[in-house]
Amino acid sequence: MLNKNKKFWNRGARLKNSRNNIEPDEIFLDSSNLPNFDTHQFEGRLVSPISGRVIALLSVFFVITLITLVYKTWNLQVVNGSVYASRSENNRLRHTTLFSPRGVIFDRNKKELAWNIYGEDKEFALRKYTELPGFSHILGYVKYPAKDSSGFYYNENYVGKTGIENFFNSDLSGENGQKIIETNALGKIQSENVIRPPKNGDNILLTVDEQVQNKLFESISGLVQRAGFSGGAGVIMDVHNGEILALSSYPEYSSQIMSDGADGSAIKAYLEDKNRPFLNRVIDGLYTPGSIVKPFVALGALTEKIISPYDTIFSGGKIIIPNIYDPSKPSVFTEIRAHGFVDMRKAIAESSNVYFYEVGGGFENQKGLGIANIEKYVRMFGFGSDFPEGFFSGKSGVVPSPEWKKETFKNDSIWRLGDTYNTAIGQYGFQATPIQVVRAVSAIANGGTLVNPSIILNYPNTEVKPINIKTEDFQVVREGMRGAVQYGTAVGLNIPQVEVAAKTGTAELGTAKKFVNSWAIGFFPYKNPKYAFAVLMERGPSANLIGGLFVMRELLDWMSLNTPQYLE
């Protein structure tokens, strides 16, 4: 026991001694006990004790922070706890539409015709249209997304109403996106999250040339105003692929005014205008064609071997058909002037009515094609039929026939020889649209291929139909149309810049014949046809000496200086 106690006290003594014996590297040194301390000579660092002032300031800071925290917590949990709880419960999540940008519409040279502009107060883009006149019937207009009185969209899509905006609405529209918005009871947005981003609409590149389109429209509108026509239409089409270079209808409306919808007086004026500015005359306008059907009747006569291109018929200015019931009242069919002896080429060039009366219906020793064959051959070129559903789908027109007469004239349904005569020169009940006519002319120009028109650039045109008529017969008709420019009714188009083949037509309207439709159709260049054209001036005074031919002359003169590439 004693030994154990002795060891314990000896151990304590050792511990006491070890605490008193401090090693040199355990000494705490500072500037107060090391004067002239040199940090460069001594390995170590100076450490100054924290002053009481700093400690006091830190204590004050921590006290203030603690008080603030307590106050905020008290205010949040106790004072305003119920308010914030209610507000949290009233937070709402709502889905909202992210409107997709509508596709841009360009001309064939990538000039913008319809594009988007963004207003500060709009969630969607507004449509902007070219300020150049002549494009409304091509472009059309849109109806914008709309809200109800509570601010919710009942229509979240652009709706194309007419033109390209309508027929290619799904392509232009793209696909709207969607996002979730969290708002509090005050309507303040708390957070936003995109669920589905919008998909941009596709851009569309049209076949039309902005400059040619505008000039064609200006020429038509100018002639309407100067010569007293009620309207006009014109179209230029590639004879090989159906691409539309220009398509104009006058009068027109403003795409911008119709889309904006703000100018009520202007819209009302459009609706009340008797000249129908909303009517696209190229596609939906039905007009008596007159003499422009003669080349197609000629092709039928050559194919059926009714007459050779070299056989002549004497045109003395009229043809008289005896009346077996009353010899004193024969039927007389006249034309403006006597042409003398004419063959087919000259008959086309000078537009001899007598020649086509006899070739169409027969007279004395001349066998006639007959109404059934007239109908057959003009229908081969697309008259009397509509296009497939789409941009160019419009009116079918009328090709007179005995069946048509029975349905149309209940009190006088008998088909007479005179009806055949008048049909052979594009009169009577014959009606066609300018787009039908330019398509038919293209088939003459390209040697017998009926192509459908196209408004989208580089769009494959598979809708082609061969016409079973001999190449040499097409050549006879083309030569006749060239003769019309060189010495006949279309001599106004005999210009040095480009060789043109053409045919004019003057269709008399009504029994009084005070008004006429004036046509000019044809193609260019003559030896290597590239474009066909059809111009219609609607309901002008019969005494008027200028018409569709004037429009084409003005346009071709302009094109030779500004767009010569289309004349080559």
Backbone torsions as a table, in degrees:
resi	resn	phi	psi	omega
1	MET	NA	-44.6	177.9
2	LEU	-63.9	-41.1	178.8
3	ASN	-60.7	-38.9	178.8
4	LYS	-64.8	-41.6	179.0
5	ASN	-65.4	-38.3	-179.9
6	LYS	-62.3	-41.1	179.7
7	LYS	-65.7	-36.8	-178.9
8	PHE	-64.7	-48.4	-178.8
9	TRP	-68.1	-35.3	175.5
10	ASN	-61.7	-37.2	178.3
11	ARG	-65.9	-40.4	178.9
12	GLY	-65.0	-38.9	178.6
13	ALA	-63.3	-37.3	179.3
14	ARG	-65.4	-40.3	179.3
15	LEU	-64.7	-39.3	179.4
16	LYS	-63.8	-43.6	179.7
17	ASN	-65.3	-38.4	-178.8
18	SER	-65.6	-32.3	179.2
19	ARG	-73.6	-30.8	-179.8
20	ASN	-79.0	-25.1	-179.1
21	ASN	-92.7	83.5	-177.0
22	ILE	-84.0	131.6	176.6
23	GLU	-73.3	154.6	-178.3
24	PRO	-61.7	-36.9	-177.7
25	ASP	-76.7	-2.7	176.7
26	GLU	-94.9	-2.4	-178.8
27	ILE	-74.1	129.9	177.0
28	PHE	-84.4	113.5	-175.2
29	LEU	-108.0	141.7	172.2
30	ASP	-142.9	-176.8	-175.4
31	SER	-66.7	-19.1	-179.0
32	SER	-77.0	-30.4	-179.9
33	ASN	-107.7	-0.2	173.9
34	LEU	-128.1	80.8	177.4
35	PRO	-63.8	147.3	178.6
36	ASN	59.4	34.3	-179.6
37	PHE	-64.9	129.7	-177.7
38	ASP	-113.5	110.6	-177.9
39	THR	-69.3	-20.3	178.8
40	HIS	-77.9	-21.9	-178.8
41	GLN	-102.2	-17.7	-174.9
42	PHE	-121.6	126.9	177.7
43	GLU	-73.3	115.7	180.0
44	GLY	153.5	-169.5	-179.9
45	ARG	-144.6	153.4	178.4
46	LEU	-84.7	132.1	177.9
47	VAL	-123.7	118.2	179.1
48	SER	-98.6	141.2	177.9
49	PRO	-68.3	146.6	178.7
50	ILE	-66.0	130.8	-177.2
51	SER	-75.3	159.9	177.6
52	GLY	-64.6	-30.7	-178.9
53	ARG	-66.0	-42.4	-179.8
54	VAL	-65.1	-42.8	179.3
55	ILE	-60.6	-39.4	179.4
56	ALA	-64.9	-42.9	179.6
57	LEU	-64.6	-42.2	178.3
58	LEU	-63.4	-37.3	179.1
59	SER	-64.2	-42.6	177.9
60	VAL	-61.6	-43.7	-179.7
61	PHE	-59.5	-47.4	-179.7
62	PHE	-65.0	-34.0	178.2
63	VAL	-66.8	-45.1	179.4
64	ILE	-62.5	-44.4	179.1
65	THR	-59.8	-42.7	179.6
66	LEU	-63.4	-43.2	179.3
67	ILE	-62.8	-43.9	178.8
68	THR	-61.0	-44.2	179.8
69	LEU	-62.6	-42.7	178.6
70	VAL	-62.8	-42.2	-179.7
71	TYR	-63.6	-46.9	-179.6
72	LYS	-62.0	-42.6	178.9
73	THR	-62.5	-44.6	177.7
74	TRP	-60.4	-44.5	-179.4
75	ASN	-64.6	-40.8	-178.0
76	LEU	-71.1	-45.1	-172.4
77	GLN	-87.2	-34.1	-172.6
78	VAL	-104.4	-58.2	-174.0
79	VAL	-65.8	-53.6	-176.4
80	ASN	-110.4	18.0	-177.0
81	GLY	-58.2	-46.2	-178.4
82	SER	-66.6	-36.3	179.8
83	VAL	-63.8	-49.4	-179.1
84	TYR	-67.8	-33.5	176.5
85	ALA	-63.9	-43.8	178.3
86	SER	-63.9	-42.3	-180.0
87	ARG	-63.2	-41.9	178.8
88	SER	-61.5	-42.4	179.3
89	GLU	-65.8	-28.5	-178.2
90	ASN	-88.5	-2.5	173.6
91	ASN	-57.5	140.3	-176.2
92	ARG	-126.5	148.7	173.4
93	LEU	-110.4	130.1	177.5
94	ARG	-136.9	147.4	176.6
95	HIS	-91.1	138.1	178.5
96	THR	-134.5	152.7	-175.4
97	THR	-85.4	135.3	168.9
98	LEU	-100.5	105.9	-173.6
99	PHE	-71.3	132.4	179.5
100	SER	-79.4	140.0	175.4
101	PRO	-64.5	130.1	179.8
102	ARG	-73.0	145.5	-179.0
103	GLY	-63.4	151.9	179.3
104	VAL	-89.7	142.6	177.2
105	ILE	-105.0	124.8	-179.2
106	PHE	-115.8	159.0	168.5
107	ASP	-83.4	-177.1	-175.2
108	ARG	-64.9	-20.2	178.9
109	ASN	-101.1	17.4	177.1
110	LYS	63.9	33.4	170.8
111	LYS	-90.8	132.8	-175.9
112	GLU	-67.2	129.6	176.0
113	LEU	-111.5	-31.1	176.2
114	ALA	-147.6	126.4	-176.3
115	TRP	-145.6	-174.1	-173.8
116	ASN	-112.8	143.2	171.3
117	ILE	-129.3	147.4	-175.5
118	TYR	-113.4	122.5	176.2
119	GLY	-93.5	156.1	-177.9
120	GLU	-66.1	-30.8	-174.9
121	ASP	-102.2	14.4	-178.2
122	LYS	-116.5	137.9	176.0
123	GLU	-83.2	-12.8	179.6
124	PHE	-129.8	161.6	-178.9
125	ALA	-77.7	145.7	173.5
126	LEU	-93.3	154.5	-177.5
127	ARG	-89.6	134.9	176.1
128	LYS	-120.8	131.4	-177.7
129	TYR	-114.4	154.1	177.4
130	THR	-55.9	143.5	178.6
131	GLU	-83.3	-7.9	177.4
132	LEU	-69.1	134.9	178.3
133	PRO	-72.9	158.3	174.4
134	GLY	101.6	6.4	-174.2
135	PHE	-112.8	-7.8	-172.6
136	SER	-62.7	-40.1	-178.3
137	HIS	-72.3	-20.2	173.9
138	ILE	-84.1	-52.6	-173.9
139	LEU	-75.0	-41.3	-173.7
140	GLY	76.7	-154.9	178.2
141	TYR	-154.1	172.3	-176.9
142	VAL	-123.4	160.6	168.5
143	LYS	-109.1	130.1	-173.0
144	TYR	-81.5	162.4	169.3
145	PRO	-54.8	147.2	-173.4
146	ALA	-135.1	145.9	178.4
147	LYS	-105.1	156.2	170.6
148	ASP	-88.9	-175.6	-176.1
149	SER	-65.2	-23.7	179.9
150	SER	-87.5	-0.6	177.1
151	GLY	92.6	7.0	179.0
152	PHE	-98.1	141.3	179.3
153	TYR	-76.1	117.9	172.4
154	TYR	-92.4	-15.0	171.8
155	ASN	-132.6	112.1	-175.0
156	GLU	-101.3	11.4	-175.2
157	ASN	-128.6	150.7	166.9
158	TYR	-70.6	140.4	178.0
159	VAL	-122.7	112.8	175.9
160	GLY	-72.4	126.8	-174.2
161	LYS	-94.2	-40.1	-179.5
162	THR	-145.5	171.9	172.7
163	GLY	61.4	-154.4	179.1
164	ILE	-58.4	-38.4	179.1
165	GLU	-57.9	-30.1	179.8
166	ASN	-86.8	-55.0	-172.2
167	PHE	-70.4	-21.2	177.2
168	PHE	-120.6	32.3	-176.3
169	ASN	-61.2	-43.4	-178.2
170	SER	-64.0	-36.2	178.1
171	ASP	-70.0	-42.9	-177.6
172	LEU	-72.2	-29.3	-171.3
173	SER	-72.7	-31.7	-173.3
174	GLY	69.7	-146.7	-178.9
175	GLU	-143.3	122.3	179.2
176	ASN	-63.7	149.0	173.9
177	GLY	-99.4	-172.3	-178.4
178	GLN	-151.6	146.3	175.6
179	LYS	-140.5	158.7	176.4
180	ILE	-103.9	131.8	178.6
181	ILE	-119.6	128.6	175.1
182	GLU	-101.6	126.3	178.8
183	THR	-126.1	152.8	175.8
184	ASN	-90.8	-173.9	-177.0
185	ALA	-64.4	-21.3	179.3
186	LEU	-88.8	-0.3	179.9
187	GLY	84.9	4.9	179.7
188	LYS	-79.7	133.3	-179.0
189	ILE	-70.0	126.1	178.3
190	GLN	-95.1	-37.1	-180.0
191	SER	-161.4	157.8	177.5
192	GLU	-137.5	139.5	177.6
193	ASN	-141.8	126.0	178.7
194	VAL	-79.3	120.8	176.7
195	ILE	-85.2	-46.8	-178.4
196	ARG	-141.3	117.7	179.7
197	PRO	-70.9	151.0	179.2
198	PRO	-71.6	152.0	176.3
199	LYS	-107.9	123.3	-177.5
200	ASN	-61.5	145.5	173.7
201	GLY	-71.6	158.4	-179.6
202	ASP	-78.2	140.3	170.7
203	ASN	-75.3	152.5	-179.5
204	ILE	-125.8	131.2	178.7
205	LEU	-107.7	112.3	-177.4
206	LEU	-82.9	163.1	178.0
207	THR	-82.4	-16.8	-173.9
208	VAL	-72.6	148.5	172.5
209	ASP	-97.9	123.2	-175.5
210	GLU	-54.1	-44.5	-176.1
211	GLN	-68.7	-47.2	-179.5
212	VAL	-64.4	-41.6	178.4
213	GLN	-58.3	-48.7	-178.6
214	ASN	-64.6	-41.2	-179.6
215	LYS	-67.4	-41.3	177.3
216	LEU	-59.9	-44.0	178.7
217	PHE	-62.6	-44.6	-179.8
218	GLU	-62.4	-38.9	179.1
219	SER	-66.1	-42.3	178.8
220	ILE	-66.6	-48.6	-178.5
221	SER	-63.5	-38.5	179.0
222	GLY	-63.4	-41.1	179.8
223	LEU	-70.2	-37.3	176.0
224	VAL	-56.3	-46.3	-176.9
225	GLN	-71.7	-32.0	-178.2
226	ARG	-84.4	-35.5	-170.7
227	ALA	-108.5	0.1	173.2
228	GLY	83.4	20.3	172.9
229	PHE	-74.8	156.9	178.9
230	SER	-87.0	-16.9	179.9
231	GLY	-180.0	-174.5	180.0
232	GLY	-168.3	164.8	179.8
233	ALA	-151.5	151.2	177.9
234	GLY	-153.3	147.2	179.9
235	VAL	-149.5	139.9	176.7
236	ILE	-124.5	129.4	-173.2
237	MET	-134.9	140.2	173.7
238	ASP	-66.2	124.9	-173.3
239	VAL	-73.7	-13.4	-176.2
240	HIS	-99.0	-39.6	-176.9
241	ASN	-121.0	-0.4	176.4
242	GLY	80.0	4.4	-179.2
243	GLU	-65.8	131.0	-178.6
244	ILE	-85.9	118.3	178.1
245	LEU	-82.8	-34.3	178.6
246	ALA	-155.3	146.7	179.8
247	LEU	-151.1	108.9	-174.0
248	SER	-126.9	140.6	176.5
249	SER	-135.6	131.5	-179.4
250	TYR	-129.3	136.8	2.0
251	PRO	-78.4	167.6	179.1
252	GLU	-130.0	172.8	174.2
253	TYR	-106.4	178.4	176.1
254	SER	-100.8	120.2	176.0
255	SER	-60.1	-36.6	-178.6
256	GLN	-65.9	-45.9	179.9
257	ILE	-62.9	-42.0	-178.2
258	MET	-68.8	-37.7	179.1
259	SER	-70.7	-43.8	-179.4
260	ASP	-66.8	-39.2	176.4
261	GLY	69.9	10.3	-175.1
262	ALA	-89.5	-29.6	-176.0
263	ASP	-89.1	83.7	-177.2
264	GLY	-63.3	-35.5	-178.7
265	SER	-67.5	-39.2	178.6
266	ALA	-66.9	-42.3	179.1
267	ILE	-63.9	-40.7	177.4
268	LYS	-61.8	-40.1	179.3
269	ALA	-64.0	-39.3	175.7
270	TYR	-58.9	-46.7	-175.6
271	LEU	-66.1	-31.4	-176.5
272	GLU	-93.4	-6.2	-177.8
273	ASP	-68.9	119.7	-178.4
274	LYS	-66.7	-18.1	178.7
275	ASN	-86.3	4.0	169.8
276	ARG	55.1	72.7	-179.7
277	PRO	-66.0	-19.2	178.5
278	PHE	-81.4	-11.1	-179.5
279	LEU	-77.9	119.5	172.5
280	ASN	-82.0	98.1	-173.2
281	ARG	-65.9	-25.2	179.7
282	VAL	-66.8	-38.6	-173.8
283	ILE	-102.3	-39.2	-173.6
284	ASP	-111.2	-3.1	179.4
285	GLY	-85.4	124.1	178.7
286	LEU	-101.5	127.0	-174.9
287	TYR	-138.9	145.4	173.2
288	THR	-66.6	123.8	-173.1
289	PRO	-79.1	-30.5	-177.5
290	GLY	67.3	-142.2	-169.4
291	SER	-68.4	-7.9	179.9
292	ILE	-69.7	-10.3	176.8
293	VAL	-84.6	-9.5	-175.9
294	LYS	-60.2	-41.1	176.9
295	PRO	-58.7	-33.0	-179.0
296	PHE	-76.8	-36.4	173.7
297	VAL	-65.0	-38.9	178.3
298	ALA	-61.3	-42.1	178.5
299	LEU	-63.6	-38.3	176.2
300	GLY	-64.4	-42.7	-179.8
301	ALA	-64.7	-39.4	177.7
302	LEU	-67.2	-42.6	-178.7
303	THR	-65.7	-40.1	179.7
304	GLU	-84.6	0.8	178.6
305	LYS	57.9	37.7	174.5
306	ILE	-69.4	-34.4	-177.3
307	ILE	-156.8	150.9	175.5
308	SER	-90.2	160.8	-179.9
309	PRO	-64.3	-17.8	-175.0
310	TYR	-100.2	-12.6	177.4
311	ASP	-67.2	142.5	-179.0
312	THR	-112.0	153.4	175.7
313	ILE	-129.7	136.6	180.0
314	PHE	-82.9	124.8	176.9
315	SER	-108.4	104.2	178.9
316	GLY	-98.0	11.5	177.7
317	GLY	101.5	-11.6	179.3
318	LYS	-162.9	164.4	174.0
319	ILE	-135.3	134.0	-174.7
320	ILE	-113.8	126.8	178.8
321	ILE	-110.3	118.7	-179.7
322	PRO	-61.3	148.1	176.8
323	ASN	-103.6	108.4	-175.7
324	ILE	-67.9	-21.7	-179.3
325	TYR	-87.3	-28.1	179.4
326	ASP	-149.2	89.4	-176.9
327	PRO	-55.7	-21.2	-179.6
328	SER	-78.3	-9.9	-178.0
329	LYS	-126.0	69.0	178.8
330	PRO	-71.0	160.0	174.9
331	SER	-88.7	126.7	-177.5
332	VAL	-116.3	127.0	178.6
333	PHE	-116.7	119.6	-169.9
334	THR	-113.6	173.0	169.1
335	GLU	-144.3	171.2	-171.2
336	ILE	-63.1	-40.8	-178.6
337	ARG	-147.4	160.4	176.1
338	ALA	-80.5	138.6	-178.6
339	HIS	-108.6	-6.5	-175.3
340	GLY	73.7	-152.7	178.5
341	PHE	-78.0	127.0	-178.3
342	VAL	-132.7	139.3	169.0
343	ASP	-94.2	-173.5	-173.6
344	MET	-64.7	-43.4	-178.7
345	ARG	-60.9	-45.5	-179.8
346	LYS	-69.6	-35.5	179.4
347	ALA	-63.3	-37.6	176.6
348	ILE	-71.1	-45.4	-176.6
349	ALA	-62.3	-43.3	-176.4
350	GLU	-97.8	-1.7	176.4
351	SER	57.8	57.8	-179.9
352	SER	-76.8	116.8	176.8
353	ASN	-68.3	-43.3	-177.1
354	VAL	-58.4	-42.8	179.4
355	TYR	-57.5	-46.6	-176.3
356	PHE	-80.4	-21.6	168.5
357	TYR	-58.6	-50.5	-175.3
358	GLU	-70.6	-42.5	178.7
359	VAL	-67.6	-35.4	-179.1
360	GLY	-76.7	-47.6	-174.8
361	GLY	-112.3	-12.9	-177.8
362	GLY	88.3	151.0	178.1
363	PHE	-164.5	124.9	-179.6
364	GLU	52.3	-115.5	-176.4
365	ASN	-86.0	-5.2	-178.9
366	GLN	-90.4	119.0	177.0
367	LYS	-72.4	143.8	-179.5
368	GLY	-103.4	155.0	178.5
369	LEU	-65.9	-38.2	179.7
370	GLY	89.8	152.2	-174.4
371	ILE	-64.4	-35.3	-179.2
372	ALA	-63.2	-43.7	179.0
373	ASN	-73.0	-35.3	175.2
374	ILE	-58.4	-47.9	178.2
375	GLU	-61.6	-42.5	-179.0
376	LYS	-58.0	-48.3	-173.2
377	TYR	-77.9	-36.1	177.4
378	VAL	-69.3	-32.4	175.7
379	ARG	-69.0	-29.8	175.8
380	MET	-58.5	-29.1	-179.2
381	PHE	-96.5	11.6	171.9
382	GLY	97.3	-2.1	176.0
383	PHE	-68.0	141.6	177.6
384	GLY	80.5	9.8	179.8
385	SER	-136.0	148.7	-179.6
386	ASP	-94.2	166.2	175.5
387	PHE	-86.2	161.0	174.8
388	PRO	-57.2	160.4	-178.7
389	GLU	-53.0	131.9	-179.3
390	GLY	154.5	-161.8	-174.4
391	PHE	-58.8	-38.5	-174.8
392	PHE	-93.8	3.0	177.4
393	SER	-68.9	123.7	-177.3
394	GLY	-151.8	-131.2	-178.4
395	LYS	-84.7	146.7	-179.7
396	SER	-83.9	-26.5	-176.4
397	GLY	82.9	-175.4	-176.8
398	VAL	-136.5	130.3	168.5
399	VAL	-113.3	111.9	-176.6
400	PRO	-59.2	143.3	178.3
401	SER	-158.6	165.0	176.9
402	PRO	-57.5	-39.2	179.0
403	GLU	-64.3	-43.3	178.1
404	TRP	-60.4	-41.7	-178.4
405	LYS	-64.9	-39.9	178.6
406	LYS	-60.3	-38.6	-179.6
407	GLU	-76.4	-29.8	-173.3
408	THR	-90.9	-41.7	-176.2
409	PHE	-116.0	88.0	-176.3
410	LYS	-64.2	-32.2	-176.0
411	ASN	-89.6	-9.3	179.5
412	ASP	-147.3	73.7	-172.0
413	SER	-94.4	0.2	-177.6
414	ILE	-77.3	128.0	177.1
415	TRP	-83.2	127.6	-176.6
416	ARG	-113.9	164.2	179.1
417	LEU	-59.3	-39.4	178.3
418	GLY	-60.4	-31.3	176.6
419	ASP	-64.6	-38.8	176.7
420	THR	-65.9	-43.4	177.5
421	TYR	-56.1	-50.1	-176.4
422	ASN	-67.6	-35.2	176.8
423	THR	-66.3	-35.8	-179.2
424	ALA	-64.3	-21.3	177.2
425	ILE	-110.4	18.8	173.4
426	GLY	77.1	22.2	178.7
427	GLN	-107.8	-155.1	-178.7
428	TYR	66.0	-122.2	-179.0
429	GLY	-98.4	10.6	-177.4
430	PHE	-63.4	130.4	176.1
431	GLN	-143.3	142.0	-179.2
432	ALA	-148.6	159.4	175.2
433	THR	-99.0	152.4	177.1
434	PRO	-56.7	-34.1	179.9
435	ILE	-69.4	-34.6	173.9
436	GLN	-64.1	-42.4	-176.6
437	VAL	-65.7	-46.4	-178.3
438	VAL	-66.0	-33.2	175.6
439	ARG	-64.5	-43.4	179.5
440	ALA	-64.5	-42.7	178.8
441	VAL	-63.5	-36.9	178.1
442	SER	-59.9	-36.9	179.2
443	ALA	-66.9	-33.9	173.8
444	ILE	-66.8	-43.5	-177.0
445	ALA	-65.6	-41.8	-175.6
446	ASN	-90.7	1.7	174.8
447	GLY	87.2	25.7	170.6
448	GLY	112.4	26.7	175.1
449	THR	-117.9	119.9	-180.0
450	LEU	-91.4	109.7	-178.1
451	VAL	-107.9	147.5	175.9
452	ASN	-82.7	145.0	178.0
453	PRO	-67.8	151.2	179.3
454	SER	-134.0	139.2	-179.5
455	ILE	-111.3	-9.3	-179.6
456	ILE	-104.0	126.0	-175.5
457	LEU	-66.2	137.9	177.5
458	ASN	61.5	21.8	176.2
459	TYR	-84.9	123.6	-176.2
460	PRO	-62.5	125.2	-179.0
461	ASN	-100.7	99.1	-179.3
462	THR	-94.8	-8.3	-177.8
463	GLU	-84.8	79.0	177.4
464	VAL	-123.3	149.1	-176.2
465	LYS	-139.1	117.0	177.9
466	PRO	-73.2	144.2	178.6
467	ILE	-109.2	123.7	-173.3
468	ASN	-82.1	74.9	176.4
469	ILE	-134.1	141.6	-175.3
470	LYS	-63.8	146.7	179.7
471	THR	-60.3	-40.8	-178.5
472	GLU	-66.7	-28.9	176.5
473	ASP	-71.2	-40.2	174.5
474	PHE	-59.9	-38.9	-178.4
475	GLN	-65.0	-37.8	177.0
476	VAL	-58.7	-46.5	-179.0
477	VAL	-66.3	-41.9	177.6
478	ARG	-60.8	-39.3	178.2
479	GLU	-65.8	-37.7	176.3
480	GLY	-63.4	-40.8	178.6
481	MET	-69.6	-32.5	173.6
482	ARG	-68.1	-39.2	176.4
483	GLY	-60.8	-33.9	177.5
484	ALA	-59.5	-33.6	179.4
485	VAL	-79.8	-35.8	-176.5
486	GLN	-76.6	-37.9	-175.8
487	TYR	-147.1	-2.9	-172.9
488	GLY	-103.4	-143.6	-172.1
489	THR	-73.7	-15.2	-178.1
490	ALA	-111.6	29.7	-175.8
491	VAL	-63.2	-19.0	177.4
492	GLY	-63.1	-17.0	178.4
493	LEU	-97.2	10.7	179.1
494	ASN	-83.0	84.1	-175.6
495	ILE	-116.1	152.9	-176.9
496	PRO	-74.2	-21.8	-173.9
497	GLN	-69.2	-31.4	-177.6
498	VAL	-158.4	141.5	176.2
499	GLU	-82.3	126.4	-175.5
500	VAL	-118.7	142.5	168.7
501	ALA	-112.8	135.5	-171.6
502	ALA	-151.8	169.8	173.8
503	LYS	-149.3	134.1	176.7
504	THR	-101.0	162.8	176.6
505	GLY	-151.0	135.4	175.7
506	THR	-125.0	106.6	-176.2
507	ALA	-98.3	120.2	179.6
508	GLU	-76.9	138.7	-176.5
509	LEU	-112.5	132.1	175.9
510	GLY	74.3	168.9	-178.9
511	THR	-73.3	-29.1	179.6
512	ALA	-76.4	-22.6	177.2
513	LYS	58.7	35.0	178.2
514	LYS	-82.6	-17.2	-177.6
515	PHE	-128.6	154.0	-179.0
516	VAL	-139.5	156.0	164.0
517	ASN	-97.7	133.9	-178.2
518	SER	-111.1	121.6	-177.9
519	TRP	-112.0	150.8	165.9
520	ALA	-142.6	120.9	179.0
521	ILE	-127.6	160.9	177.6
522	GLY	162.7	-162.1	-179.6
523	PHE	-154.9	165.1	179.0
524	PHE	-158.2	156.5	-17.2
525	PRO	-64.7	154.3	-172.9
526	TYR	-62.9	-47.6	-174.4
527	LYS	-77.0	-24.8	178.6
528	ASN	-137.8	74.8	-172.2
529	PRO	-57.7	134.4	178.6
530	LYS	-123.0	-42.9	-178.1
531	TYR	-126.9	140.2	171.3
532	ALA	-107.4	155.5	-179.8
533	PHE	-139.6	154.8	173.5
534	ALA	-146.2	123.8	178.3
535	VAL	-124.4	131.8	-179.5
536	LEU	-127.1	121.9	172.0
537	MET	-103.6	122.4	-167.2
538	GLU	-92.8	126.2	168.2
539	ARG	49.5	72.2	174.4
540	GLY	-111.5	165.9	179.3
541	PRO	-59.1	137.7	-177.7
542	SER	-63.7	-24.1	179.5
543	ALA	-80.1	-6.1	-178.8
544	ASN	-67.5	132.3	-177.8
545	LEU	-98.3	-4.6	178.5
546	ILE	-121.8	151.6	-178.1
547	GLY	-162.7	-134.0	-176.8
548	GLY	-58.5	-32.3	179.5
549	LEU	-61.8	-38.7	179.7
550	PHE	-62.7	-41.5	179.6
551	VAL	-61.1	-47.9	-178.7
552	MET	-66.1	-35.4	177.9
553	ARG	-64.6	-45.2	179.1
554	GLU	-62.1	-41.2	-179.4
555	LEU	-67.3	-45.5	-178.7
556	LEU	-64.6	-38.5	175.7
557	ASP	-60.1	-43.2	179.5
558	TRP	-66.7	-43.6	-178.7
559	MET	-63.3	-34.8	-179.9
560	SER	-62.2	-26.2	179.8
561	LEU	-96.4	-33.5	-170.9
562	ASN	-107.7	-33.6	178.9
563	THR	-135.3	60.8	-175.9
564	PRO	-64.6	-18.8	-178.3
565	GLN	-61.4	-25.0	-179.7
566	TYR	-82.4	-10.9	-178.6
567	LEU	-99.7	-5.3	-175.3
568	GLU	-83.1	NA	NA
